[in-house]
Amino acid sequence: MIAPSERIRIGAIEIVRLLDGTIRVDGGAMFGVVPRTLWAAKASPDRENRITLALNCYLVRTPDATVLLDTGVGADIGRRYADFYSYERRPGLLPALAELGLGPDAIDVVVNSHLHFDHCGGNTVKAAGGTWAPAFPRARYVVQRGEWEQALNPVERDRPSYKPARLKPLAENGQLALVEGDAAVTEGVETVVVAGHTAHHQGVKVTSGGQTFFYLADAVPTAAHVGLDYIMSYDLYPVDTFNAKKALLAGAEAEDWVLGFSHDLARPFARLRRAGKGLDVAPAAGLENN
């Protein structure tokens, strides 16, 4: 059952965190140049120095459309990846949607922040004969054009993160919608480029009734990454991440946005509060039952 803390309402729009599962990743890789003595106080590692990451997806239900932000790793991650990342499905994106009474046909739009396998693996499902088919047959899949091109022809450093064969059916079925830069998705929902993790990484801004929710995706993957220096070693362009985070989080704090993180298990929604010269994370209290 999806708990009340897993959903919020801003104006006329409901947003629900759906958990595709969890993975475990090396903590040092997740925090880059930040020393272990600092990051371990925010994200406790296990004996192998790994931290547990959520595979968060967000369902955005507007009066006009049902929008899904990212799709996790999907049901067909493969044993090699499942073992390497200690993947645990709990409960999985499609079962989580089913708890809300929604099947794959209910999704009008899927927005992928980027096309690394842990954010778009649920875009497609394995069909008869081992081929791939779109998991959401009615959906329009919104992706930055530059990210799509990178995913089909990845650079060597980033090649393990992309699975081109699983993406091509989106274009072949006529469901791919490529955008360039910030773009409207539906009333109250827009994509916003937040480059750094990849060159064309995007977040999603949702506004209604004078309130704002922003899905940060991998620009700020967990609440522990709010500090400007807390940047993943996976980011291809860390200086761009730093600059994008600085501007984005300053605006989020000034305008009191509610934030969603792609990999934070404990905090599906949060706000920012000034703490001396920096920013701290606070619960998004008062929105759950609006």
C-alpha positions in Angstrom: 0.0 0.0 0.0 1.3 3.5 -0.9 1.6 5.5 2.3 0.3 9.1 2.6 3.9 10.3 2.9 4.5 9.0 -0.6 2.1 11.4 -2.3 1.5 15.2 -2.3 -0.9 17.5 -4.0 0.1 20.9 -5.4 -2.9 22.8 -6.6 -4.9 20.6 -9.0 -2.0 18.1 -9.5 -1.3 15.0 -7.5 2.2 13.5 -7.4 3.0 10.0 -6.2 6.5 8.5 -5.6 6.5 5.0 -7.0 9.4 2.7 -6.0 10.8 0.4 -8.7 13.2 -1.1 -6.2 16.6 -0.5 -4.7 20.2 -1.0 -5.8 23.5 -0.8 -3.9 26.3 1.4 -5.3 29.8 2.3 -4.0 29.5 5.3 -1.7 32.8 6.8 -2.9 31.6 6.8 -6.5 28.3 8.4 -5.4 30.0 11.3 -3.7 33.1 11.9 -5.8 35.7 14.1 -4.2 33.9 14.4 -0.9 35.8 12.4 1.8 34.2 9.3 3.3 34.3 10.9 6.8 31.8 13.5 5.5 29.5 11.6 3.2 29.2 8.6 5.5 27.6 10.8 8.1 24.8 11.4 5.6 24.6 8.0 3.9 25.7 5.1 6.0 27.7 2.5 4.0 27.7 -1.3 4.4 30.8 -3.4 4.9 31.6 -3.2 1.2 31.4 0.6 1.2 28.0 0.5 -0.6 25.0 2.6 0.0 21.4 1.7 -0.8 19.7 3.8 -3.5 16.1 3.9 -4.3 14.9 3.7 -7.9 12.3 6.4 -7.7 9.7 7.2 -10.3 7.1 9.9 -9.9 3.5 9.7 -11.2 2.1 13.2 -12.0 -1.7 13.2 -12.4 -2.9 16.5 -13.9 -6.5 17.3 -14.9 -5.3 16.7 -18.5 -2.8 13.9 -18.5 -1.2 11.1 -16.5 2.6 11.6 -16.7 5.4 9.2 -15.5 8.8 10.6 -14.6 11.5 7.9 -15.2 10.8 4.2 -15.2 13.5 2.6 -13.0 15.4 -0.5 -14.2 12.4 -2.4 -15.3 11.4 -6.1 -14.9 14.0 -7.4 -17.3 17.3 -6.0 -15.9 19.2 -9.2 -16.5 21.1 -11.3 -14.0 24.5 -9.7 -14.5 23.2 -6.2 -13.6 20.9 -7.5 -10.9 23.8 -9.3 -9.1 26.3 -6.5 -9.6 24.0 -3.8 -8.1 22.3 -6.1 -5.6 19.0 -5.2 -7.1 15.8 -5.7 -5.1 12.4 -5.1 -6.5 10.1 -3.6 -3.9 7.5 -3.5 -5.2 8.4 -2.6 -8.8 7.0 0.1 -11.0 4.1 -1.8 -12.7 2.9 -3.4 -9.4 3.1 0.1 -7.8 0.9 1.5 -10.5 -1.5 -1.4 -10.1 -1.9 -0.5 -6.4 -3.3 2.8 -7.7 -5.6 1.0 -10.0 -3.6 1.9 -13.1 -2.4 -0.3 -15.9 0.1 0.5 -18.6 -2.6 1.9 -20.8 -3.3 4.7 -18.3 0.0 6.5 -18.9 -0.2 9.3 -21.4 3.4 10.6 -21.2 6.7 9.2 -20.0 9.5 11.7 -19.4 13.0 10.3 -19.1 15.5 12.6 -17.3 18.2 10.7 -19.2 18.6 7.3 -20.7 20.9 5.5 -18.3 19.5 2.0 -17.7 18.3 2.7 -14.1 16.1 5.6 -15.3 14.6 4.1 -18.4 14.8 0.3 -18.1 11.0 0.2 -17.6 10.4 2.0 -20.8 10.2 -1.3 -22.6 9.3 -4.9 -21.8 10.5 -8.1 -23.3 8.0 -9.4 -25.9 7.6 -12.8 -27.5 10.7 -14.0 -29.2 13.0 -11.9 -27.1 12.2 -8.6 -28.8 11.4 -5.4 -27.0 8.2 -3.4 -27.0 7.1 -0.2 -25.3 5.8 -0.9 -21.8 3.2 1.9 -22.0 1.5 1.4 -25.4 -0.4 4.8 -25.4 2.4 6.9 -24.0 4.5 9.6 -25.7 8.1 9.2 -24.5 9.7 12.6 -24.0 13.5 12.7 -24.2 16.1 15.4 -25.0 17.3 14.9 -28.6 21.0 15.1 -27.6 20.5 12.4 -24.9 18.8 10.1 -27.4 21.7 10.5 -29.8 24.2 9.8 -27.0 22.2 6.7 -25.9 22.3 5.2 -29.4 26.0 5.9 -29.8 27.5 6.2 -26.3 31.0 7.3 -25.6 33.3 4.5 -24.3 33.2 5.8 -20.7 29.4 5.8 -20.6 28.7 2.7 -22.7 27.8 0.4 -19.8 25.0 2.7 -18.7 23.1 2.6 -22.0 21.1 -0.2 -23.6 20.3 1.0 -27.1 18.5 -2.2 -28.2 15.9 -1.6 -25.5 15.3 2.0 -26.6 14.9 1.7 -30.4 11.3 0.3 -30.3 10.2 3.7 -28.9 11.1 5.3 -32.2 10.1 2.4 -34.3 6.6 2.5 -32.8 6.2 6.2 -33.3 6.1 6.9 -29.6 9.3 8.9 -29.3 9.0 12.7 -28.8 12.4 14.4 -29.0 12.7 17.9 -27.5 15.6 20.4 -27.5 16.0 22.5 -24.4 13.2 23.3 -21.9 9.9 22.2 -23.3 6.2 22.0 -22.2 4.9 18.5 -21.7 1.3 19.2 -20.7 -0.5 21.9 -18.8 1.6 22.5 -15.6 4.5 20.2 -16.5 7.7 21.1 -18.3 11.1 19.7 -18.8 14.1 21.8 -17.7 17.7 21.0 -18.9 20.0 20.5 -15.9 23.2 19.4 -17.6 26.2 17.8 -16.0 25.4 14.2 -15.2 25.1 13.9 -19.0 25.3 16.7 -21.5 21.5 16.7 -22.0 20.2 15.6 -18.6 16.8 17.2 -17.7 14.7 17.7 -14.7 10.9 18.2 -14.6 9.1 21.2 -13.2 5.4 20.9 -12.1 3.4 24.0 -11.2 -0.2 24.4 -10.0 -2.0 26.7 -7.6 1.1 28.9 -7.0 3.2 25.9 -5.8 6.0 24.1 -7.5 7.4 20.5 -7.5 10.8 19.9 -9.2 12.1 16.4 -10.0 15.9 16.8 -9.7 16.7 13.3 -11.2 20.5 12.8 -11.1 21.4 16.4 -10.8 20.8 15.9 -7.1 20.2 12.2 -6.7 19.6 12.1 -2.9 19.1 14.6 -0.1 22.7 14.0 0.9 23.8 15.6 -2.4 22.3 19.0 -1.8 25.8 20.4 -0.9 27.3 21.8 -4.0 30.5 19.8 -3.7 28.6 16.5 -3.4 28.7 15.4 -7.0 28.8 11.9 -8.3 31.9 10.6 -10.0 29.5 9.2 -12.6 28.8 12.7 -13.8 30.4 13.3 -17.2 30.6 17.1 -16.8 31.0 17.8 -13.0 31.7 21.5 -13.4 28.4 21.8 -15.3 26.6 19.9 -12.5 28.1 22.3 -9.9 26.9 25.4 -11.8 23.5 24.0 -12.6 22.9 22.8 -9.0 23.9 26.2 -7.6 21.4 28.1 -9.7 18.6 25.5 -9.4 18.8 25.0 -5.6 19.0 28.7 -4.9 15.8 29.2 -6.8 14.2 26.2 -5.1 15.0 27.6 -1.6 13.9 31.1 -2.5 10.6 30.0 -3.9 10.0 27.1 -1.4 9.7 24.4 -4.0 9.0 20.8 -3.1 11.8 18.5 -4.5 11.9 14.9 -5.6 15.1 12.9 -5.7 15.8 10.1 -8.1 17.6 7.8 -5.6 16.6 8.8 -2.0 14.8 6.0 -0.3 13.8 7.8 2.9 12.8 11.2 1.5 10.3 11.0 -1.4 9.6 14.8 -1.0 11.6 17.6 0.6 12.0 21.3 0.9 15.2 23.3 1.3 16.0 25.6 4.3 18.9 28.0 4.7 21.6 26.7 7.2 24.3 29.3 7.6 26.0 29.6 4.2 24.6 26.4 2.9 21.3 24.6 2.5 19.7 21.8 4.5 16.8 19.5 3.7 13.5 19.7 5.5 10.4 17.5 5.2 7.7 18.7 2.8 5.2 18.9 5.6 1.7 20.2 5.1 1.2 19.1 1.5 0.4 15.4 1.8 -3.3 15.9 2.5 -4.0 19.1 0.7 
